[in-house]
């Protein structure tokens, strides 16, 4: 697939500099940047899901402990 990307001058200069430093084609650098960006978003989503799971597990444990205390009261 072919895609056209319009860059402002500062971003174009950064891309040109990267081609010289990394000895890569512009298209390779752009593909790498998209992969990097996508992986960061995926990792961010994973971290948020793990955090939600941990919060749920903590809340469940607290609820379980509270119910356990009630069961020990003879109710």
BALUMTI-481797 format. One record per atom (N, C-alpha, C, CB): x negated, y negated, z negated; atom name; residue number from 1. Coordinates in pm, whole numbers, padded with zeros to 5 digits. Atoms other than C-alpha are relative to their C-alpha. Glycine has a CB too. Layout:
ATOM    east   north      up   a    k
ATOM       X       Y       Z  CA  NUM
...
This chain:
ATOM    east   north      up   a    k
ATOM  -00084   00117   00000   N    1
ATOM   00000   00000   00000  CA    1
ATOM  -00089  -00124   00000   C    1
ATOM   00096   00000  -00122  CB    1
ATOM   00073   00126  -00006   N    2
ATOM  -00124  -00345   00079  CA    2
ATOM   00079  -00107  -00073   C    2
ATOM  -00027  -00043   00147  CB    2
ATOM  -00063   00106   00077   N    3
ATOM  -00052  -00637  -00153  CA    3
ATOM  -00081  -00128   00021   C    3
ATOM   00010   00037  -00151  CB    3
ATOM   00067   00129  -00009   N    4
ATOM  -00130  -01004  -00111  CA    4
ATOM   00012  -00070  -00134   C    4
ATOM   00060  -00088   00114  CB    4
ATOM   00001   00069   00129   N    5
ATOM  -00230  -01194  -00424  CA    5
ATOM  -00054  -00140   00022   C    5
ATOM  -00085   00077  -00106  CB    5
ATOM   00047   00139  -00009   N    6
ATOM  -00258  -01570  -00442  CA    6
ATOM  -00066  -00037  -00133   C    6
ATOM   00118  -00098   00034  CB    6
ATOM   00075   00038   00120   N    7
ATOM  -00518  -01698  -00687  CA    7
ATOM  -00028  -00149   00003   C    7
ATOM  -00132   00080  -00010  CB    7
ATOM   00043   00139   00005   N    8
ATOM  -00583  -02048  -00807  CA    8
ATOM  -00154  -00001   00005   C    8
ATOM   00053  -00073  -00130  CB    8
ATOM   00144   00010  -00022   N    9
ATOM  -00938  -02175  -00761  CA    9
ATOM  -00084   00056  -00116   C    9
ATOM  -00037  -00144   00024  CB    9
ATOM   00081  -00057   00110   N   10
ATOM  -01069  -02096  -01113  CA   10
ATOM   00003   00152  -00005   C   10
ATOM   00048  -00055  -00135  CB   10
ATOM  -00010  -00146   00003   N   11
ATOM  -00940  -01740  -01097  CA   11
ATOM  -00073   00062   00120   C   11
ATOM   00147   00043   00000  CB   11
ATOM   00073  -00048  -00119   N   12
ATOM  -01080  -01696  -00746  CA   12
ATOM  -00151  -00001  -00026   C   12
ATOM   00032  -00088   00123  CB   12
ATOM   00143   00008   00032   N   13
ATOM  -01423  -01809  -00871  CA   13
ATOM  -00040   00112  -00096   C   13
ATOM  -00034  -00138  -00061  CB   13
ATOM   00029  -00109   00093   N   14
ATOM  -01403  -01558  -01157  CA   14
ATOM  -00007   00133   00075   C   14
ATOM   00108   00007  -00110  CB   14
ATOM   00000  -00123  -00079   N   15
ATOM  -01319  -01282  -00911  CA   15
ATOM  -00127   00010   00083   C   15
ATOM   00125   00007   00090  CB   15
ATOM   00123   00001  -00079   N   16
ATOM  -01609  -01380  -00686  CA   16
ATOM  -00121   00033  -00088   C   16
ATOM  -00019  -00137   00067  CB   16
ATOM   00110  -00026   00092   N   17
ATOM  -01844  -01380  -00985  CA   17
ATOM  -00003   00147  -00041   C   17
ATOM   00012  -00090  -00126  CB   17
ATOM  -00007  -00142   00036   N   18
ATOM  -01723  -01036  -01091  CA   18
ATOM  -00047   00091   00113   C   18
ATOM   00142   00036  -00039  CB   18
ATOM   00045  -00084  -00112   N   19
ATOM  -01785  -00897  -00742  CA   19
ATOM  -00152   00004   00006   C   19
ATOM   00058  -00053   00134  CB   19
ATOM   00146   00005  -00005   N   20
ATOM  -02145  -01011  -00762  CA   20
ATOM  -00064   00072  -00118   C   20
ATOM  -00047  -00145   00002  CB   20
ATOM   00056  -00062   00120   N   21
ATOM  -02206  -00896  -01119  CA   21
ATOM   00017   00152   00004   C   21
ATOM   00067  -00057  -00126  CB   21
ATOM  -00032  -00142   00006   N   22
ATOM  -02038  -00558  -01084  CA   22
ATOM  -00031   00076   00129   C   22
ATOM   00145   00017  -00033  CB   22
ATOM   00026  -00061  -00131   N   23
ATOM  -02127  -00495  -00719  CA   23
ATOM   00119   00085   00045   C   23
ATOM  -00128   00086  -00005  CB   23
ATOM  -00123  -00069  -00039   N   24
ATOM  -01767  -00401  -00648  CA   24
ATOM   00078  -00090   00096   C   24
ATOM   00087   00035  -00124  CB   24
ATOM  -00089   00075  -00088   N   25
ATOM  -01511  -00503  -00391  CA   25
ATOM   00107  -00068  -00083   C   25
ATOM   00064   00093   00107  CB   25
ATOM  -00107   00072   00069   N   26
ATOM  -01242  -00751  -00490  CA   26
ATOM   00116   00094  -00031   C   26
ATOM   00049  -00118   00084  CB   26
ATOM  -00113  -00090   00019   N   27
ATOM  -00975  -00486  -00444  CA   27
ATOM  -00026   00100  -00113   C   27
ATOM   00031   00075   00129  CB   27
ATOM   00035  -00092   00109   N   28
ATOM  -01161  -00248  -00679  CA   28
ATOM   00013  -00068  -00136   C   28
ATOM  -00144   00054   00019  CB   28
ATOM  -00009   00076   00126   N   29
ATOM  -01184  -00515  -00949  CA   29
ATOM   00145  -00024  -00036   C   29
ATOM  -00076  -00134   00012  CB   29
ATOM  -00142   00023   00025   N   30
ATOM  -00815  -00597  -00913  CA   30
ATOM   00068   00129  -00046   C   30
ATOM   00070  -00056   00127  CB   30
ATOM  -00057  -00129   00043   N   31
ATOM  -00722  -00227  -00938  CA   31
ATOM  -00043   00033  -00143   C   31
ATOM  -00044   00112   00095  CB   31
ATOM   00050  -00026   00135   N   32
ATOM  -00943  -00190  -01246  CA   32
ATOM   00073  -00089  -00102   C   32
ATOM  -00151  -00025  -00007  CB   32
ATOM  -00068   00093   00091   N   33
ATOM  -00779  -00496  -01403  CA   33
ATOM   00143   00045  -00026   C   33
ATOM  -00001  -00142   00059  CB   33
ATOM  -00137  -00048   00018   N   34
ATOM  -00430  -00356  -01345  CA   34
ATOM   00001   00123  -00088   C   34
ATOM   00065   00032   00137  CB   34
ATOM   00010  -00120   00083   N   35
ATOM  -00532  -00020  -01495  CA   35
ATOM  -00027  -00038  -00146   C   35
ATOM  -00111   00094   00052  CB   35
ATOM   00035   00046   00135   N   36
ATOM  -00685  -00196  -01797  CA   36
ATOM   00121  -00062  -00068   C   36
ATOM  -00114  -00101   00005  CB   36
ATOM  -00119   00068   00053   N   37
ATOM  -00374  -00411  -01847  CA   37
ATOM   00109   00101  -00034   C   37
ATOM   00054  -00104   00102  CB   37
ATOM  -00102  -00102   00022   N   38
ATOM  -00138  -00114  -01813  CA   38
ATOM  -00035   00086  -00121   C   38
ATOM   00016   00088   00124  CB   38
ATOM   00043  -00083   00112   N   39
ATOM  -00342   00093  -02061  CA   39
ATOM   00017  -00076  -00132   C   39
ATOM  -00147   00045   00018  CB   39
ATOM  -00018   00080   00122   N   40
ATOM  -00338  -00192  -02315  CA   40
ATOM   00146  -00009  -00040   C   40
ATOM  -00057  -00139   00020  CB   40
ATOM  -00144   00005   00030   N   41
ATOM   00040  -00221  -02289  CA   41
ATOM   00045   00135  -00055   C   41
ATOM   00082  -00037   00126  CB   41
ATOM  -00036  -00135   00046   N   42
ATOM   00077   00157  -02328  CA   42
ATOM  -00049   00022  -00143   C   42
ATOM  -00059   00107   00095  CB   42
ATOM   00056  -00016   00135   N   43
ATOM  -00151   00157  -02634  CA   43
ATOM   00076  -00085  -00101   C   43
ATOM  -00148  -00037  -00001  CB   43
ATOM  -00077   00088   00088   N   44
ATOM   00043  -00135  -02783  CA   44
ATOM   00134   00064  -00034   C   44
ATOM   00020  -00137   00066  CB   44
ATOM  -00129  -00067   00024   N   45
ATOM   00371   00054  -02741  CA   45
ATOM  -00020   00119  -00093   C   45
ATOM   00062   00046   00134  CB   45
ATOM   00027  -00115   00086   N   46
ATOM   00219   00364  -02901  CA   46
ATOM  -00022  -00046  -00144   C   46
ATOM  -00124   00077   00050  CB   46
ATOM   00024   00051   00134   N   47
ATOM   00096   00159  -03199  CA   47
ATOM   00129  -00043  -00067   C   47
ATOM  -00099  -00116   00004  CB   47
ATOM  -00128   00045   00057   N   48
ATOM   00441   00004  -03246  CA   48
ATOM   00088   00119  -00036   C   48
ATOM   00073  -00091   00099  CB   48
ATOM  -00081  -00118   00029   N   49
ATOM   00611   00345  -03227  CA   49
ATOM  -00054   00072  -00124   C   49
ATOM   00002   00097   00120  CB   49
ATOM   00059  -00064   00117   N   50
ATOM   00366   00495  -03479  CA   50
ATOM   00031  -00079  -00128   C   50
ATOM  -00152   00014   00017  CB   50
ATOM  -00032   00084   00115   N   51
ATOM   00425   00203  -03712  CA   51
ATOM   00146   00021  -00042   C   51
ATOM  -00025  -00149   00032  CB   51
ATOM  -00141  -00022   00031   N   52
ATOM   00802   00254  -03687  CA   52
ATOM   00020   00137  -00065   C   52
ATOM   00085  -00010   00128  CB   52
ATOM  -00010  -00134   00058   N   53
ATOM   00762   00626  -03760  CA   53
ATOM  -00051  -00001  -00143   C   53
ATOM  -00080   00102   00084  CB   53
ATOM   00055   00007   00135   N   54
ATOM   00544   00551  -04063  CA   54
ATOM   00096  -00071  -00095   C   54
ATOM  -00135  -00072   00001  CB   54
ATOM  -00095   00073   00083   N   55
ATOM   00797   00298  -04196  CA   55
ATOM   00121   00087  -00032   C   55
ATOM   00046  -00130   00069  CB   55
ATOM  -00114  -00089   00020   N   56
ATOM   01079   00549  -04148  CA   56
ATOM  -00036   00111  -00098   C   56
ATOM   00047   00060   00133  CB   56
ATOM   00044  -00107   00090   N   57
ATOM   00882   00824  -04322  CA   57
ATOM  -00010  -00052  -00143   C   57
ATOM  -00135   00058   00046  CB   57
ATOM   00012   00059   00134   N   58
ATOM   00809   00593  -04615  CA   58
ATOM   00139  -00023  -00060   C   58
ATOM  -00077  -00133   00006  CB   58
ATOM  -00137   00023   00048   N   59
ATOM   01175   00491  -04644  CA   59
ATOM   00069   00131  -00034   C   59
ATOM   00081  -00078   00105  CB   59
ATOM  -00059  -00132   00027   N   60
ATOM   01284   00856  -04622  CA   60
ATOM  -00055   00058  -00130   C   60
ATOM  -00028   00096   00116  CB   60
ATOM   00061  -00052   00123   N   61
ATOM   01039   00952  -04898  CA   61
ATOM   00057  -00071  -00121   C   61
ATOM  -00153  -00014   00003  CB   61
ATOM  -00056   00076   00112   N   62
ATOM   01166   00674  -05121  CA   62
ATOM   00144   00044  -00028   C   62
ATOM  -00004  -00152   00031  CB   62
ATOM  -00138  -00045   00015   N   63
ATOM   01526   00782  -05060  CA   63
ATOM   00005   00140  -00060   C   63
ATOM   00073  -00002   00136  CB   63
ATOM   00007  -00137   00051   N   64
ATOM   01437   01146  -05124  CA   64
ATOM  -00039   00001  -00147   C   64
ATOM  -00100   00083   00083  CB   64
ATOM   00043   00008   00140   N   65
ATOM   01257   01056  -05446  CA   65
ATOM   00115  -00052  -00088   C   65
ATOM  -00123  -00092  -00013  CB   65
ATOM  -00113   00055   00076   N   66
ATOM   01558   00852  -05560  CA   66
ATOM   00109   00106  -00018   C   66
ATOM   00058  -00125   00070  CB   66
ATOM  -00101  -00106   00009   N   67
ATOM   01796   01138  -05483  CA   67
ATOM  -00048   00112  -00091   C   67
ATOM   00033   00056   00138  CB   67
ATOM   00057  -00103   00087   N   68
ATOM   01565   01385  -05656  CA   68
ATOM   00013  -00038  -00146   C   68
ATOM  -00146   00025   00035  CB   68
ATOM  -00016   00048   00137   N   69
ATOM   01573   01174  -05968  CA   69
ATOM   00144   00011  -00044   C   69
ATOM  -00048  -00145  -00012  CB   69
ATOM  -00142  -00009   00031   N   70
ATOM   01951   01165  -05955  CA   70
ATOM   00038   00147  -00024   C   70
ATOM   00085  -00061   00114  CB   70
ATOM  -00032  -00143   00017   N   71
ATOM   01969   01546  -05914  CA   71
ATOM  -00053   00050  -00132   C   71
ATOM  -00059   00083   00116  CB   71
ATOM   00056  -00041   00130   N   72
ATOM   01749   01586  -06219  CA   72
ATOM   00079  -00055  -00118   C   72
ATOM  -00146  -00045  -00010  CB   72
ATOM  -00083   00057   00107   N   73
ATOM   01994   01373  -06418  CA   73
ATOM   00122   00087  -00028   C   73
ATOM   00045  -00142   00036  CB   73
ATOM  -00112  -00089   00023   N   74
ATOM   02246   01655  -06393  CA   74
ATOM   00125  -00038   00076   C   74
ATOM   00031   00004  -00145  CB   74
ATOM  -00119   00039  -00078   N   75
ATOM   02479   01489  -06142  CA   75
ATOM   00027   00094   00112   C   75
ATOM  -00016  -00139   00055  CB   75
